[in-house]
Amino acid sequence: MIGYYIHHQGSGHRMRAEAITDRLRVPVVALSSADITSTVFADRITLTRDDLTDTPSDVDANGALHWAPRLDDGLRTRMVEIAEFVSVHRPDAMVVDVSVEVTAFVRLLGVPVVVTAMPGERTDPPHLLAYRLADAIIAPWPKELYQPQWLTPHLHKTTFTGGISRFDGRPVRIDPDCESDVLVLTGTGGATTSQAAVSQLAGDHPELTIRGLGPAFGTWSDDPWRELCSARLVVTNAGQGSVADVAVAQKPAVILPQERPFDEQLRTGRNLARAGLAYVAPSWPTASEWDTILASIPDAAPPWSQWRTAGAAGRAAAAIEAVLG
């Protein structure tokens, strides 16, 4: 069996884990501080949070790690829970998406580790440690469009899967009840897009149907596939899951990279723009920019096949199973 550590920030890590687990041929136990309810996992272990201290100290262990606050009860309990999981369940491997600390800890317990890489400038000592410790690395984007230098020493154990979307394999069908000219999506990881901005856009273009879907609009859906398929243009952030979902739906897109550690979304946005897959803007477009964007929505889909979403989760599953021997 396999243990699968899922970071609690946002929902992208969880959705990616569900897509990959659905294609694995061995039981998977999910470990996370997030609320994991999917039945795709054989079991789910809720980990104690390690970020509830008001005044954490020496969180990076003198630059060696990312998050290991000194004398933090939550961190201690969390690591004990992971150790108990390893002791009781005896996993054959552990997938970590993502945490340098969990990667190092389970490897010290003798468990082979598969690490999910993230875009951006991952040249700091903690990231380099995680990639060095990994038995295998999953890079969920196309190698043809992005091969960061910091992964070069580890190419022999890296699988560039392409973008991983839980919607891969679903038919693209327009639902008349969900049709829109512009669909604005926000996720749970935080976004600068506001209801006021979308309302202003709708006011400037009353001839268009403009929908907002996500926490910013109080209309969260865990499965926005019908809305995606039924939109002429999608506006979303540059998270790995968001981009992969738009690619599977084959939709023209405006991508708004959000501020994230290590310039994660900024790097993805640059790759998309360079490949001509989407209109990438550093912030919400101005009224005149929107006029240009809306007047030039293509009838044909961009060449999203370059993002290699078809079969991506299966390629990740195969890389994980290869570690099992």
Stockholm file with secondary structure:
# STOCKHOLM 1.0

chainA/1-325         MIGYYIHHQGSGHRMRAEAITDRLRVPVVALSSADITSTVFADRITLTRDDLTDTPSDVDANGALHWAPRLDDGLRTRMVEIAEFVSVHRPDAMVVDVSVEVTAFVRLLGVPVVVTAMPGERTDPPHLLAYRLADAIIAPWPKELYQPQWLTPHLHKTTFTGGISRFDGRPVRIDPDCESDVLVLTGTGGATTSQAAVSQLAGDHPELTIRGLGPAFGTWSDDPWRELCSARLVVTNAGQGSVADVAVAQKPAVILPQERPFDEQLRTGRNLARAGLAYVAPSWPTASEWDTILASIPDAAPPWSQWRTAGAAGRAAAAIEAVLG
#=GR chainA/1-325 SS CEEEEECCSTTHHHHHHHHHHTTCSSCEEEEESSCCCCTTSSEEEECCCSCCCSSCCSTTTTTTCSCCCTTCHHHHHHHHHHHHHHHHHCCSEEEEESCHHHHHHHHHTTCCEEEECCSSCCCSHHHHHHHHHCSEEEECSCTTTCCCGGGGGGGGGEEECCCCCTTTTCCCCCCGGGCEEEEEECCTTCCSCCHHHHHHHHHHCTTSCEEEESGGGTCCCSCCHHHHHTEEEEEECCCHHHHHHHHHHTCCEEECCCCCGGGHHHHHHHHHHHHTSSEECSSSCCHHHHHHHHHTCCSSCCCGGGGCCTTHHHHHHHHHHHHTC
#=GC SS_cons         CEEEEECCSTTHHHHHHHHHHTTCSSCEEEEESSCCCCTTSSEEEECCCSCCCSSCCSTTTTTTCSCCCTTCHHHHHHHHHHHHHHHHHCCSEEEEESCHHHHHHHHHTTCCEEEECCSSCCCSHHHHHHHHHCSEEEECSCTTTCCCGGGGGGGGGEEECCCCCTTTTCCCCCCGGGCEEEEEECCTTCCSCCHHHHHHHHHHCTTSCEEEESGGGTCCCSCCHHHHHTEEEEEECCCHHHHHHHHHHTCCEEECCCCCGGGHHHHHHHHHHHHTSSEECSSSCCHHHHHHHHHTCCSSCCCGGGGCCTTHHHHHHHHHHHHTC
//
